[in-house]
C-alpha cells in the first residue's frame, strides 16, 4: 500500500515537472541592445525588417533597436557597454581605436561599401569643381563624417585645406543656411543633404554634388560594430545577429517598400515618399556596389581598408593609426555563398 502511495506521488511530481517545462520558453532569448547612428530612416530599415519579421528572435535574440545622434555617439555607446552592437561610420571607429588601442572596438559587417560622404553647393555660387572651394565657407555640424574627412579630400584633389573657412551649426540648419547663402557649400551624406535641399525647394539640377568616392577616396562607410564584451562572451549571438541582419538587408534590397513599411511602423511620423527616395539612393550608390555584386554583402578588402585608414589618419592627424585587423573582423560573417545577392 505504502509502495503504491509512493509511486503515485512520484507520478504527480513527474507530471508537475513536465507541466512546468512545457509552460516555459523553449530556450532563453539573449538580450541585445543596438544603437543606430541616426534617426529611423529608409537606409537602416533592414534592421527593422529583421526585427519585425522575427529573424532575430529565430536566432534566439531579444533585440532592441534605438535611434542615435551620430556615428561618434554610436561608437561611444558601444564602448561604454550601454549597447552591445551599433551601426556607425567605420571612420569614426578608426579614430576611436587610434586613441583607445587597449579597448578597441571592431566592425564585424560592412553595409555601406561606398560611403555617402561628400560636399554640396548650389550652381548659383559659381562652384563647379573642387578647386572652386578655396576661399569659400564650408558649413556642417562639427561631428559630421564628411566634414571631419574633408582634409583628406582636400589633399586628394590638390587644394589647401587651411584656405577653406568653416562654420558649424546644428544639423537641422545646415541645408537652410546653404539656401540662404550663409555658407558657400556644405558637407554631409549624399542621400540626406541632396534630399534635404530638395525639401528646401532646390531643384536637383541646381545642386553641385562632389562625392568623395567619385574622386578616388577609398573610404568605407557605415557598418555593424560590436563591443569587446559581446565578442568575448557571446560570439554566437554576434553571428546570429549578422545572419538575421543579412536576411533583412536582402529583403530590403529586393523590396524597398518593405523597408519603408517597417520604418513607418517604428516611427509613424516619417515622410514615406522622402524615405523611399532616400532608400533608393542608398541602395544604388552605397549598398549594392560592383564589389558587393561580385563578393556579396558584409565583407571588406583589407588592402582597401589599409588605404582608408591612411586617409582617415591624414584627416584626423592620427599619430598611431590602427592596423586593418584592429578595425574589421570578418570571423563572424556567414560563408560568402550565403552573402551573395
SENU-360418 format. One line per field, with one value per residue (C-alpha): x negated, y, z negated; residue number from 0; residue in three letters. Coordinates in nm, 4 decimals. Layout:
u = [X | ...]
v = [Y | ...]
w = [Z | ...]
k = [NUM | ...]
r = [ALA | ...]
//
This chain:
u = [0.0000 | -0.2793 | -0.4690 | -0.1662 | -0.1286 | -0.4962 | -0.4532 | -0.1501 | -0.3374 | -0.6276 | -0.3919 | -0.2454 | -0.5967 | -0.6943 | -0.3701 | -0.4312 | -0.7846 | -0.6629 | -0.3909 | -0.6448 | -0.8796 | -0.6015 | -0.4857 | -0.8406 | -1.0034 | -1.1832 | -1.5073 | -1.6119 | -1.6439 | -1.9727 | -1.9051 | -2.0936 | -2.0724 | -2.1563 | -2.2109 | -2.1720 | -2.3818 | -2.0829 | -1.7044 | -1.4885 | -1.5231 | -1.4942 | -1.8627 | -1.8631 | -1.5265 | -1.6874 | -1.7379 | -1.3692 | -1.2643 | -1.4680 | -1.3179 | -0.9590 | -0.9668 | -1.1162 | -1.4526 | -1.6426 | -1.4016 | -1.4582 | -1.8297 | -1.7485 | -1.7922 | -1.5729 | -1.6778 | -1.6101 | -1.6983 | -1.7306 | -1.7871 | -2.1169 | -2.2777 | -2.5723 | -2.8359 | -3.0719 | -2.7857 | -2.7110 | -3.0774 | -3.0768 | -2.7534 | -2.9100 | -3.2415 | -3.0625 | -2.8769 | -2.5439 | -2.4840 | -2.6284 | -2.6083 | -2.5899 | -2.5568 | -2.8318 | -3.0727 | -3.3836 | -3.5978 | -3.4717 | -3.5681 | -3.9207 | -3.9610 | -3.8322 | -4.0616 | -4.3652 | -4.3026 | -4.1932 | -4.4131 | -4.3723 | -3.9930 | -3.9453 | -3.6037 | -3.5724 | -3.3389 | -3.2041 | -2.9940 | -3.0166 | -2.6941 | -2.7893 | -3.0591 | -3.0763 | -3.0476 | -2.7787 | -3.0292 | -3.0515 | -3.0222 | -2.7388 | -2.6933 | -2.4350 | -2.5113 | -2.4392 | -2.7522 | -2.9755 | -3.1265 | -3.1635 | -3.4812 | -3.6933 | -3.9374 | -3.6481 | -3.6138 | -3.9271 | -3.8291 | -3.4659 | -3.2982 | -3.2182 | -2.9202 | -2.8349 | -2.7860 | -3.1255 | -3.0621 | -2.9576 | -3.1647 | -3.2109 | -3.3187 | -3.5762 | -3.7152 | -3.7303 | -4.1078 | -4.1788 | -3.9501 | -4.1293 | -4.4670 | -4.3356 | -4.2043 | -4.5033 | -4.3591 | -4.4763 | -4.2568 | -4.3577 | -4.2271 | -3.8690 | -3.6926 | -3.4476 | -3.1140 | -2.9461 | -2.5767 | -2.3046 | -2.2242 | -1.8720 | -2.0098 | -2.2710 | -2.0766 | -1.8723 | -2.1918 | -2.3188 | -1.9941 | -2.0138 | -2.3773 | -2.5073 | -2.7648 | -2.9021 | -2.8914 | -2.8051 | -2.9189 | -2.7005 | -2.5654 | -2.4608 | -2.1233 | -2.0477 | -2.1834 | -2.0583 | -1.7080 | -1.7036 | -1.7994 | -1.5211 | -1.2823 | -1.4024 | -1.2784 | -1.6091 | -1.5887 | -1.8144 | -1.9723 | -2.0749 | -2.2807 | -2.6542 | -2.7430 | -3.1027 | -3.1002 | -3.4318 | -3.4139 | -3.3976 | -3.7384 | -3.9207 | -3.8715 | -3.8908 | -3.6750 | -3.4248 | -3.1007 | -2.8793 | -2.8902 | -2.7926 | -3.0247 | -3.0445 | -3.1646 | -3.4652 | -3.2356 | -2.9814 | -3.2587 | -3.4298 | -3.1233 | -2.8573 | -3.0237 | -2.7372 | -2.4933 | -2.7008 | -2.6961 | -2.3211 | -2.2567 | -2.4559 | -2.2732 | -1.9365 | -2.0544 | -2.1763 | -1.8366 | -1.6688 | -1.9155 | -1.8497 | -1.4743 | -1.5134 | -1.7162 | -1.4646 | -1.1604 | -1.2389 | -0.8703 | -0.9046 | -1.1762 | -0.9578 | -0.6689 | -0.8951 | -1.0297 | -0.6788 | -0.5794 | -0.8697 | -0.8201 | -0.4702 | -0.5777 | -0.8232 | -0.7641 | -0.7183 | -0.7899 | -1.1065 | -1.2336 | -1.1581 | -1.3703 | -1.6453 | -1.6479 | -1.6635 | -1.9672 | -2.1405 | -2.0824 | -2.2036 | -2.5026 | -2.6229 | -2.4944 | -2.4684 | -2.8063 | -3.0115 | -3.2160 | -2.9046 | -2.7622 | -3.0859 | -3.1731 | -2.8457 | -2.7233 | -2.9215 | -3.2905 | -3.5785 | -3.9008 | -4.1720 | -4.4121 | -4.1440 | -4.0812 | -4.4522 | -4.4317 | -4.1170 | -4.2895 | -4.5784 | -4.3343 | -4.1470 | -4.4773 | -4.5733 | -4.2395 | -4.2355 | -4.6087 | -4.6324 | -4.9826 | -4.9344 | -4.6777 | -4.5234 | -4.6001 | -4.3177 | -4.2666 | -4.2151 | -3.9267 | -3.7467 | -3.6937 | -3.5412 | -3.5260 | -3.1592 | -3.0301 | -2.8464 | -3.0162 | -3.0454 | -2.7883 | -2.5272 | -2.6022 | -2.5547 | -2.2694]
v = [0.0000 | 0.2427 | 0.1458 | 0.2311 | 0.5692 | 0.6479 | 0.5565 | 0.7838 | 1.0781 | 1.0146 | 1.0286 | 1.3584 | 1.5047 | 1.3985 | 1.5426 | 1.8723 | 1.8939 | 1.8178 | 2.0806 | 2.3375 | 2.2531 | 2.2774 | 2.6162 | 2.7650 | 2.9070 | 2.6516 | 2.8465 | 3.1726 | 3.4703 | 3.6618 | 4.0332 | 4.2539 | 4.6344 | 4.8020 | 5.1720 | 5.3305 | 5.6256 | 5.8479 | 5.8520 | 5.5675 | 5.6161 | 5.4205 | 5.3192 | 5.1484 | 4.9786 | 4.6372 | 4.6194 | 4.6916 | 4.4324 | 4.1669 | 4.2762 | 4.2991 | 3.9641 | 3.7764 | 3.6954 | 3.7970 | 3.6050 | 3.2946 | 3.3270 | 3.3284 | 3.7049 | 3.9582 | 4.2690 | 4.6345 | 4.8950 | 5.2599 | 5.5719 | 5.7590 | 6.1017 | 6.0491 | 5.7834 | 5.9101 | 5.8792 | 5.5247 | 5.4281 | 5.5741 | 5.3941 | 5.0623 | 5.1484 | 5.2156 | 4.8801 | 5.0619 | 4.8854 | 4.5583 | 4.6466 | 4.9632 | 5.0946 | 5.3503 | 5.5071 | 5.2899 | 5.6038 | 5.7248 | 5.3791 | 5.4190 | 5.7450 | 5.5878 | 5.2849 | 5.5045 | 5.6742 | 5.3579 | 5.0763 | 4.8843 | 4.8703 | 4.8785 | 4.8117 | 4.6157 | 4.6344 | 4.2883 | 4.3590 | 4.6335 | 4.7792 | 5.0976 | 4.9608 | 5.3030 | 5.5840 | 5.8524 | 6.1306 | 6.4454 | 6.8226 | 7.0133 | 7.3622 | 7.5483 | 7.6289 | 7.9948 | 8.0017 | 7.9538 | 7.6403 | 7.3645 | 7.1781 | 7.1179 | 7.3972 | 7.6438 | 7.5620 | 7.7588 | 8.0679 | 7.9527 | 7.8776 | 7.5151 | 7.4629 | 7.1473 | 7.0099 | 6.9563 | 6.5806 | 6.5292 | 6.2490 | 6.4277 | 6.7422 | 6.5545 | 6.3823 | 6.6990 | 6.7495 | 6.4151 | 6.5095 | 6.8452 | 6.6733 | 6.4223 | 6.6934 | 6.9221 | 7.2177 | 7.3824 | 7.2656 | 7.5686 | 7.8014 | 7.6838 | 7.8717 | 7.6739 | 7.7444 | 7.4918 | 7.4611 | 7.2268 | 6.9544 | 7.0895 | 7.4250 | 7.3005 | 7.2951 | 7.6033 | 7.8039 | 7.6991 | 7.8067 | 8.1422 | 8.1753 | 8.1956 | 7.9332 | 7.8599 | 7.4813 | 7.2077 | 6.8552 | 6.5573 | 6.2209 | 6.2292 | 6.0653 | 6.3155 | 6.6521 | 6.6243 | 6.5313 | 6.7916 | 7.0579 | 6.9331 | 6.9686 | 7.3301 | 7.3933 | 7.3454 | 7.1625 | 6.8593 | 7.0097 | 7.3151 | 7.1083 | 7.0603 | 6.7318 | 6.6211 | 6.2742 | 6.1717 | 5.8284 | 5.9934 | 6.1475 | 5.8254 | 5.8258 | 5.4697 | 5.5234 | 5.2663 | 5.3896 | 5.2509 | 4.9020 | 4.6943 | 4.7392 | 4.5096 | 4.5670 | 4.3628 | 4.2270 | 4.0645 | 3.9369 | 3.7689 | 3.6437 | 3.5857 | 3.5299 | 3.3089 | 3.5940 | 3.8171 | 3.5530 | 3.5030 | 3.8765 | 3.9104 | 3.6177 | 3.7749 | 4.1213 | 3.9952 | 3.8342 | 4.1690 | 4.3526 | 4.1196 | 4.1697 | 4.5477 | 4.5456 | 4.3187 | 4.5066 | 4.8616 | 4.9164 | 4.6557 | 4.8716 | 5.1815 | 4.9844 | 4.8622 | 5.2147 | 5.3618 | 5.1059 | 5.2154 | 5.5886 | 5.6781 | 6.0389 | 5.9657 | 6.1081 | 5.7845 | 5.9350 | 6.1043 | 5.7898 | 5.5793 | 5.8184 | 5.8218 | 5.4426 | 5.4163 | 5.6464 | 5.4496 | 5.1131 | 5.2349 | 5.4388 | 5.2880 | 4.9353 | 4.7465 | 4.8329 | 4.6409 | 4.4981 | 4.3716 | 4.2261 | 4.0339 | 3.9349 | 3.9505 | 4.1560 | 4.2393 | 4.1909 | 4.4277 | 4.4279 | 4.4581 | 4.6348 | 4.8926 | 4.9198 | 4.9887 | 5.2743 | 5.4054 | 5.4062 | 5.6040 | 5.8622 | 5.8915 | 5.9239 | 6.2138 | 6.3869 | 6.3394 | 6.3724 | 6.0262 | 5.9555 | 5.5802 | 5.4500 | 5.1103 | 4.8123 | 4.6872 | 4.3769 | 4.6043 | 4.7692 | 4.4862 | 4.1210 | 3.9023 | 3.5983 | 3.6467 | 3.6623 | 3.3702 | 3.1969 | 3.4124 | 3.1972 | 3.2927 | 3.6622 | 3.6765 | 3.8857]
w = [0.0000 | -0.1033 | 0.2062 | 0.4216 | 0.2499 | 0.3140 | 0.6792 | 0.7082 | 0.5519 | 0.7897 | 1.0880 | 0.9632 | 0.9266 | 1.2778 | 1.4155 | 1.2350 | 1.3731 | 1.7249 | 1.6961 | 1.5795 | 1.8662 | 2.1219 | 1.9955 | 2.0009 | 2.3186 | 2.5353 | 2.4805 | 2.3200 | 2.5530 | 2.5374 | 2.4897 | 2.7362 | 2.7493 | 3.0807 | 3.1465 | 3.4874 | 3.5965 | 3.6599 | 3.6829 | 3.8101 | 4.1868 | 4.5096 | 4.5393 | 4.1972 | 4.2441 | 4.2929 | 3.9152 | 3.8635 | 4.1243 | 3.9420 | 3.6108 | 3.7359 | 3.9151 | 3.6216 | 3.7805 | 3.4672 | 3.2471 | 3.4613 | 3.3787 | 3.0067 | 2.9714 | 2.7931 | 2.9874 | 2.9056 | 3.1722 | 3.0683 | 3.2792 | 3.2437 | 3.2572 | 3.4888 | 3.5502 | 3.2805 | 3.0341 | 3.1515 | 3.1039 | 2.7531 | 2.6638 | 2.7634 | 2.5963 | 2.2679 | 2.2927 | 2.2847 | 2.6179 | 2.7423 | 3.1108 | 3.3166 | 3.6689 | 3.7224 | 3.9673 | 3.9683 | 3.9970 | 3.6585 | 3.5317 | 3.6728 | 3.4805 | 3.1597 | 3.1902 | 3.2548 | 2.9199 | 2.7348 | 2.8616 | 2.5349 | 2.5699 | 2.9451 | 3.0957 | 3.4167 | 3.7119 | 3.7923 | 4.1026 | 4.3661 | 4.5089 | 4.6972 | 4.9272 | 5.0928 | 4.8382 | 4.8724 | 4.7923 | 4.9998 | 5.0273 | 5.1947 | 5.3388 | 5.5423 | 5.9045 | 5.8325 | 5.6122 | 5.9159 | 5.7603 | 6.0170 | 5.9160 | 5.6045 | 5.6891 | 5.6597 | 5.2891 | 5.1945 | 5.0003 | 4.9748 | 4.6409 | 4.5565 | 4.3280 | 4.1325 | 3.7810 | 3.6196 | 3.5840 | 3.9478 | 4.1054 | 4.4388 | 4.2539 | 4.0462 | 4.3563 | 4.5668 | 4.5049 | 4.6727 | 4.9632 | 4.9933 | 5.0169 | 5.2715 | 5.5050 | 5.4513 | 5.2605 | 4.9374 | 4.6511 | 4.4444 | 4.7187 | 4.6619 | 4.3766 | 4.1594 | 3.9951 | 3.7663 | 3.6934 | 3.5758 | 3.8336 | 3.8813 | 4.0028 | 4.2498 | 4.5769 | 4.4860 | 4.4323 | 4.7741 | 4.9376 | 4.7547 | 4.8732 | 4.5158 | 4.6200 | 4.9666 | 4.9513 | 4.7036 | 4.6263 | 4.5468 | 4.6542 | 5.0185 | 4.9574 | 4.6807 | 4.7967 | 5.1552 | 5.0428 | 4.7671 | 5.0206 | 5.2435 | 4.9495 | 4.9189 | 5.2736 | 5.4567 | 5.7891 | 5.8198 | 6.1347 | 5.9301 | 5.6842 | 5.7398 | 5.5685 | 5.5174 | 5.3682 | 5.2193 | 5.3792 | 5.7242 | 5.6590 | 5.5738 | 5.1980 | 5.0647 | 4.7563 | 4.6418 | 4.4857 | 4.2122 | 4.0748 | 3.7742 | 3.4761 | 3.1727 | 2.8179 | 2.6985 | 2.4251 | 2.6576 | 2.8849 | 2.5904 | 2.4048 | 2.6717 | 3.0108 | 3.1293 | 3.0608 | 3.2898 | 3.5632 | 3.5251 | 3.5342 | 3.8567 | 4.0208 | 3.9391 | 4.0461 | 4.3831 | 4.4352 | 4.3634 | 4.5872 | 4.8805 | 4.8377 | 4.8251 | 5.1474 | 5.3216 | 5.1889 | 5.0682 | 4.9850 | 4.7108 | 4.5587 | 4.5601 | 4.4065 | 4.1244 | 4.0667 | 4.0634 | 3.8023 | 3.5827 | 3.6447 | 3.7725 | 3.8359 | 4.1183 | 4.4664 | 4.6610 | 5.0040 | 4.8786 | 4.7075 | 5.0165 | 5.2240 | 4.9613 | 4.9531 | 5.3331 | 5.3381 | 5.0621 | 5.2305 | 5.5693 | 5.4511 | 5.1247 | 5.0652 | 5.3955 | 5.5446 | 5.8034 | 5.5138 | 5.3360 | 5.6565 | 5.7013 | 5.3445 | 5.1510 | 4.8564 | 4.5466 | 4.6181 | 4.6865 | 4.8880 | 4.6223 | 4.8601 | 4.9308 | 4.5560 | 4.5098 | 4.7600 | 4.5916 | 4.2523 | 4.4029 | 4.5418 | 4.2115 | 4.0265 | 4.2508 | 4.2000 | 3.8221 | 3.7589 | 3.6029 | 3.4730 | 3.4288 | 3.6813 | 3.6044 | 3.8277 | 4.0551 | 3.8383 | 3.5369 | 3.7203 | 3.9002 | 3.8042 | 4.0764 | 3.8499 | 3.7601 | 4.1185 | 4.2801 | 4.5759 | 4.8891 | 5.0697 | 4.8088 | 4.8552 | 5.2311 | 5.3641]
k = [0 | 1 | 2 | 3 | 4 | 5 | 6 | 7 | 8 | 9 | 10 | 11 | 12 | 13 | 14 | 15 | 16 | 17 | 18 | 19 | 20 | 21 | 22 | 23 | 24 | 25 | 26 | 27 | 28 | 29 | 30 | 31 | 32 | 33 | 34 | 35 | 36 | 37 | 38 | 39 | 40 | 41 | 42 | 43 | 44 | 45 | 46 | 47 | 48 | 49 | 50 | 51 | 52 | 53 | 54 | 55 | 56 | 57 | 58 | 59 | 60 | 61 | 62 | 63 | 64 | 65 | 66 | 67 | 68 | 69 | 70 | 71 | 72 | 73 | 74 | 75 | 76 | 77 | 78 | 79 | 80 | 81 | 82 | 83 | 84 | 85 | 86 | 87 | 88 | 89 | 90 | 91 | 92 | 93 | 94 | 95 | 96 | 97 | 98 | 99 | 100 | 101 | 102 | 103 | 104 | 105 | 106 | 107 | 108 | 109 | 110 | 111 | 112 | 113 | 114 | 115 | 116 | 117 | 118 | 119 | 120 | 121 | 122 | 123 | 124 | 125 | 126 | 127 | 128 | 129 | 130 | 131 | 132 | 133 | 134 | 135 | 136 | 137 | 138 | 139 | 140 | 141 | 142 | 143 | 144 | 145 | 146 | 147 | 148 | 149 | 150 | 151 | 152 | 153 | 154 | 155 | 156 | 157 | 158 | 159 | 160 | 161 | 162 | 163 | 164 | 165 | 166 | 167 | 168 | 169 | 170 | 171 | 172 | 173 | 174 | 175 | 176 | 177 | 178 | 179 | 180 | 181 | 182 | 183 | 184 | 185 | 186 | 187 | 188 | 189 | 190 | 191 | 192 | 193 | 194 | 195 | 196 | 197 | 198 | 199 | 200 | 201 | 202 | 203 | 204 | 205 | 206 | 207 | 208 | 209 | 210 | 211 | 212 | 213 | 214 | 215 | 216 | 217 | 218 | 219 | 220 | 221 | 222 | 223 | 224 | 225 | 226 | 227 | 228 | 229 | 230 | 231 | 232 | 233 | 234 | 235 | 236 | 237 | 238 | 239 | 240 | 241 | 242 | 243 | 244 | 245 | 246 | 247 | 248 | 249 | 250 | 251 | 252 | 253 | 254 | 255 | 256 | 257 | 258 | 259 | 260 | 261 | 262 | 263 | 264 | 265 | 266 | 267 | 268 | 269 | 270 | 271 | 272 | 273 | 274 | 275 | 276 | 277 | 278 | 279 | 280 | 281 | 282 | 283 | 284 | 285 | 286 | 287 | 288 | 289 | 290 | 291 | 292 | 293 | 294 | 295 | 296 | 297 | 298 | 299 | 300 | 301 | 302 | 303 | 304 | 305 | 306 | 307 | 308 | 309 | 310 | 311 | 312 | 313 | 314 | 315 | 316 | 317 | 318 | 319 | 320 | 321 | 322 | 323 | 324 | 325 | 326 | 327 | 328 | 329 | 330 | 331 | 332 | 333 | 334 | 335 | 336 | 337 | 338 | 339 | 340]
r = [UNK | UNK | UNK | UNK | UNK | UNK | UNK | UNK | UNK | UNK | UNK | UNK | UNK | UNK | UNK | UNK | UNK | UNK | UNK | UNK | UNK | UNK | UNK | UNK | UNK | UNK | UNK | UNK | UNK | UNK | UNK | UNK | UNK | UNK | UNK | UNK | UNK | UNK | UNK | UNK | UNK | UNK | UNK | UNK | UNK | UNK | UNK | UNK | UNK | UNK | UNK | UNK | UNK | UNK | UNK | UNK | UNK | UNK | UNK | UNK | UNK | UNK | UNK | UNK | UNK | UNK | UNK | UNK | UNK | UNK | UNK | UNK | UNK | UNK | UNK | UNK | UNK | UNK | UNK | UNK | UNK | UNK | UNK | UNK | UNK | UNK | UNK | UNK | UNK | UNK | UNK | UNK | UNK | UNK | UNK | UNK | UNK | UNK | UNK | UNK | UNK | UNK | UNK | UNK | UNK | UNK | UNK | UNK | UNK | UNK | UNK | UNK | UNK | UNK | UNK | UNK | UNK | UNK | UNK | UNK | UNK | UNK | UNK | UNK | UNK | UNK | UNK | UNK | UNK | UNK | UNK | UNK | UNK | UNK | UNK | UNK | UNK | UNK | UNK | UNK | UNK | UNK | UNK | UNK | UNK | UNK | UNK | UNK | UNK | UNK | UNK | UNK | UNK | UNK | UNK | UNK | UNK | UNK | UNK | UNK | UNK | UNK | UNK | UNK | UNK | UNK | UNK | UNK | UNK | UNK | UNK | UNK | UNK | UNK | UNK | UNK | UNK | UNK | UNK | UNK | UNK | UNK | UNK | UNK | UNK | UNK | UNK | UNK | UNK | UNK | UNK | UNK | UNK | UNK | UNK | UNK | UNK | UNK | UNK | UNK | UNK | UNK | UNK | UNK | UNK | UNK | UNK | UNK | UNK | UNK | UNK | UNK | UNK | UNK | UNK | UNK | UNK | UNK | UNK | UNK | UNK | UNK | UNK | UNK | UNK | UNK | UNK | UNK | UNK | UNK | UNK | UNK | UNK | UNK | UNK | UNK | UNK | UNK | UNK | UNK | UNK | UNK | UNK | UNK | UNK | UNK | UNK | UNK | UNK | UNK | UNK | UNK | UNK | UNK | UNK | UNK | UNK | UNK | UNK | UNK | UNK | UNK | UNK | UNK | UNK | UNK | UNK | UNK | UNK | UNK | UNK | UNK | UNK | UNK | UNK | UNK | UNK | UNK | UNK | UNK | UNK | UNK | UNK | UNK | UNK | UNK | UNK | UNK | UNK | UNK | UNK | UNK | UNK | UNK | UNK | UNK | UNK | UNK | UNK | UNK | UNK | UNK | UNK | UNK | UNK | UNK | UNK | UNK | UNK | UNK | UNK | UNK | UNK | UNK | UNK | UNK | UNK | UNK | UNK | UNK | UNK | UNK | UNK | UNK | UNK | UNK | UNK | UNK | UNK | UNK | UNK | UNK | UNK | UNK | UNK | UNK | UNK | UNK | UNK | UNK | UNK]
//
